[in-house]
Amino acid sequence: MRKSFLNKIVIIGGIALMFGCKARKEAVSNPASSKETVSTAKPVSVTETVLKNISSGQFDFKTLSLKARAELSIGNNNNDVGMNIRIRKDETIWVSITAIAGLEVARALITPDSIKVMNRLEGIYTAKPFSYIYQYANRQIDFKALQALLVGNAIPGTVSDRSDAEILGNQVRLSGNLSGILYKLTFNPDNKLVENNLKDATTGKELLAGYSNFQIIAGMKVPSSVRLSSAAQNKSVLIELKYNSVSMNETVEFPFSVPKRFQVN
């Protein structure tokens, strides 16, 4: 894994992916989503029952530990890495990235206020306020939005009586405008999010997310496959996560001790 590409993975690929790219017209291919026939979609009013059912399908937890294989592609650079993700709901996201033979190459600690990254290959430590991502992202994309993207939940504020709803076969789609973000969320018959299209109404920047291969964890369905994609200035960004281990509401730690020899960036 080249060092320069690693920096892009842990900073751009993991954070700036959220709207860090210009809009494109391609649709994400999601094997879990049935094909839709737009002409048969019937607009319906958003009822209290529809919203209640969708809200009940959201994955709720206190702590979460995820182990995944990840295919990361930025431009023409591709890498297959391991990722260990730990989350304390609404407080902390901790990510460890490993390469060949389980060697850790990077570690990140994200909170609602800050983003910290250790690049172990180059011995560089980077610390930024969370607002750093607003160089790339709509300000509506906050910590809770990133958390939702990782676990397959709807971004807060999108499951609302202000949304428009339509029936697409056995699926429901919610769409609307959330503080300048145009959203289209598609839910399967189990009220789980399978497609998420977010677009900045002003800049046209777009993020496409797909969720599939759901598994039952503590009585709740959780996607084991997550696909996040976007593109910018003729350079595409794609992250495909395959969760092979998911545990929730267990004691988790977020070790992040920066060696003194690391250069501060």
C-alpha positions in Angstrom: 0.0 0.0 0.0 1.5 3.3 -1.0 1.8 5.9 1.7 0.2 8.7 -0.3 -2.8 6.5 -1.0 -3.1 5.6 2.7 -3.5 9.3 3.6 -6.3 9.6 1.1 -8.0 6.5 2.6 -8.0 7.6 6.1 -8.8 11.3 5.5 -10.5 11.6 2.1 -11.9 8.2 1.6 -13.3 7.8 5.1 -14.5 11.4 5.7 -14.6 13.5 2.6 -16.6 10.8 0.9 -19.6 12.4 2.5 -20.5 14.8 -0.3 -16.8 15.3 -1.1 -17.5 14.8 -4.8 -19.4 16.3 -7.7 -22.8 14.9 -8.8 -23.0 12.1 -11.3 -25.9 10.6 -13.0 -25.0 6.9 -12.5 -27.0 4.9 -10.1 -25.5 2.5 -7.5 -26.1 -1.1 -8.3 -27.5 -2.8 -5.2 -28.3 -6.5 -5.5 -30.5 -6.3 -2.5 -32.9 -3.8 -4.1 -35.5 -4.9 -6.5 -35.8 -3.2 -9.8 -38.2 -0.3 -9.8 -40.7 0.7 -12.5 -41.1 4.4 -12.1 -44.3 4.5 -14.1 -46.1 2.3 -11.5 -45.0 4.3 -8.5 -48.0 5.7 -6.7 -47.7 8.9 -4.7 -49.1 8.5 -1.2 -49.5 10.8 1.8 -47.0 10.2 4.5 -49.1 8.7 7.3 -48.2 8.3 10.9 -48.1 4.5 10.4 -45.6 4.7 7.6 -43.2 6.8 9.5 -43.7 4.8 12.7 -42.9 1.5 10.8 -39.8 3.0 9.2 -38.6 4.5 12.5 -39.0 1.1 14.2 -36.7 -0.4 11.5 -33.8 1.8 12.5 -30.9 0.0 14.1 -30.6 1.2 17.7 -27.7 0.5 20.0 -25.5 1.9 22.8 -22.2 0.5 21.6 -21.2 -1.3 18.4 -18.2 -3.3 17.3 -17.7 -4.1 13.6 -15.0 -6.1 11.8 -15.0 -5.8 8.1 -13.1 -6.5 4.9 -13.1 -3.3 2.8 -12.4 -2.6 -0.8 -11.2 1.0 -1.2 -10.9 2.6 -4.5 -9.8 6.2 -5.1 -9.3 7.1 -8.7 -7.2 4.3 -10.2 -5.8 3.2 -6.8 -7.4 0.1 -5.3 -6.7 -1.7 -2.0 -8.2 -4.5 0.0 -7.8 -3.9 3.7 -9.2 -4.9 7.1 -11.2 -2.5 9.2 -12.1 -2.6 12.9 -14.8 -0.1 13.7 -16.1 0.7 17.2 -18.9 3.1 17.9 -20.3 4.6 21.1 -23.6 6.0 19.9 -23.6 9.8 19.2 -20.2 10.1 20.9 -17.3 8.3 19.3 -16.3 6.4 16.2 -12.9 4.6 16.3 -11.4 3.0 13.2 -8.4 0.8 12.8 -7.1 -0.1 9.3 -5.0 -3.1 8.7 -3.1 -4.3 5.6 -1.1 -7.4 4.9 -0.6 -9.9 7.8 -2.8 -7.8 10.0 -0.3 -4.9 10.2 -2.1 -1.8 11.4 -1.4 1.1 9.0 -3.7 3.7 10.3 -6.0 4.6 13.2 -8.7 7.2 13.4 -10.8 8.7 16.2 -13.8 10.8 15.4 -16.1 12.7 17.8 -18.8 15.3 17.2 -16.0 17.9 17.7 -12.8 16.5 16.2 -11.1 14.1 13.7 -7.8 12.5 14.7 -5.7 10.3 12.5 -2.5 8.3 13.0 -0.7 7.3 9.9 1.6 4.6 11.2 3.4 4.1 7.9 4.7 7.6 7.8 4.7 8.4 11.5 2.3 11.3 11.0 -0.5 12.5 13.4 -3.3 14.7 12.1 -5.8 16.5 14.3 -8.6 18.6 12.9 -11.9 20.0 14.2 -14.9 18.1 12.8 -15.8 21.3 10.9 -12.8 20.4 8.7 -15.1 18.2 6.6 -17.2 21.2 5.6 -14.5 22.0 3.1 -16.0 19.1 1.2 -19.4 18.5 2.7 -22.7 20.1 3.3 -23.0 21.3 6.9 -26.0 19.1 7.5 -23.5 16.1 7.3 -22.5 15.9 10.9 -21.3 13.2 13.3 -24.7 11.5 13.5 -25.0 11.4 9.7 -21.6 9.6 9.4 -22.7 7.2 12.1 -26.0 6.5 10.3 -24.1 5.9 7.0 -22.0 3.2 8.6 -24.8 1.2 10.1 -27.5 1.7 7.4 -29.8 4.1 9.3 -31.6 7.0 7.8 -29.8 10.4 8.4 -31.6 12.2 11.3 -34.3 14.5 10.0 -35.1 12.6 6.8 -37.8 10.3 8.3 -40.3 13.1 8.8 -43.8 14.2 8.1 -42.3 16.8 5.8 -41.1 14.0 3.4 -42.9 12.9 0.3 -43.6 9.2 0.1 -44.3 6.8 -2.8 -45.0 3.1 -3.1 -42.6 1.3 -5.4 -43.9 -2.3 -5.6 -43.3 -3.7 -2.1 -40.9 -0.8 -1.1 -41.4 2.7 0.2 -39.4 5.7 -0.9 -39.1 8.9 1.2 -37.8 12.1 -0.5 -37.5 15.7 0.4 -35.2 18.6 1.1 -33.3 18.7 4.5 -31.6 22.1 4.8 -30.3 22.0 1.2 -29.8 18.3 1.0 -32.1 16.5 -1.5 -32.7 13.0 -0.3 -34.2 9.8 -1.7 -34.4 6.9 0.8 -35.7 3.5 -0.3 -36.9 1.0 2.3 -37.6 -2.7 1.8 -40.7 -4.6 3.2 -38.9 -5.0 6.5 -38.5 -1.2 6.8 -34.8 -1.4 6.4 -32.9 1.2 4.3 -31.5 -0.3 1.1 -30.7 2.8 -1.0 -29.8 6.2 0.1 -29.2 9.1 -2.4 -28.1 12.4 -0.9 -27.5 15.4 -3.1 -26.5 19.0 -2.3 -29.1 21.2 -3.9 -26.7 24.1 -4.4 -23.4 22.4 -5.5 -24.8 19.2 -7.0 -22.5 17.1 -4.9 -23.9 13.6 -4.4 -23.4 10.5 -2.3 -24.9 7.1 -3.1 -25.2 4.4 -0.5 -26.5 0.8 -0.8 -27.2 -1.7 2.0 -27.8 -5.5 1.6 -27.3 -9.0 3.0 -29.1 -8.2 6.3 -28.4 -10.3 9.4 -30.2 -10.4 12.7 -28.3 -9.0 15.7 -30.1 -9.0 19.0 -33.4 -9.2 17.2 -32.7 -6.3 14.8 -31.7 -6.6 11.1 -28.3 -5.1 10.3 -26.7 -4.8 6.8 -23.6 -6.9 6.4 -22.8 -5.2 3.1 -22.4 -1.5 2.7 -21.5 0.4 -0.5 -20.7 4.1 -0.5 -19.8 5.8 -3.8 -19.2 9.2 -5.3 -17.1 11.0 -7.9 -15.3 14.3 -8.2 -13.2 16.0 -10.9 -13.0 12.7 -12.9 -11.8 10.8 -9.8 -14.2 8.3 -8.3 -14.4 7.2 -4.7 -15.8 3.8 -3.7 -15.9 2.0 -0.4 -17.4 -1.4 -0.1 -17.6 -2.9 3.4 -18.3 -6.5 4.2 -19.0 -6.9 7.9 -17.9 -10.3 9.0 -18.4 -9.7 12.8 -21.0 -7.5 14.5 -21.5 -7.2 18.2 -23.5 -4.6 20.1 -24.0 -3.2 23.6 -20.7 -4.7 24.9 -17.9 -2.9 26.6 -15.7 -1.2 24.0 -12.5 0.7 24.3 -11.1 3.4 22.0 -7.3 3.3 22.4 -5.6 6.3 20.8 -2.1 7.0 22.1 0.1 9.0 19.8 3.8 8.0 19.9 6.1 10.9 20.7 8.1 10.3 17.6 5.1 11.1 15.3 5.2 14.3 13.4 2.2 16.5 14.0 0.5 17.6 10.8 
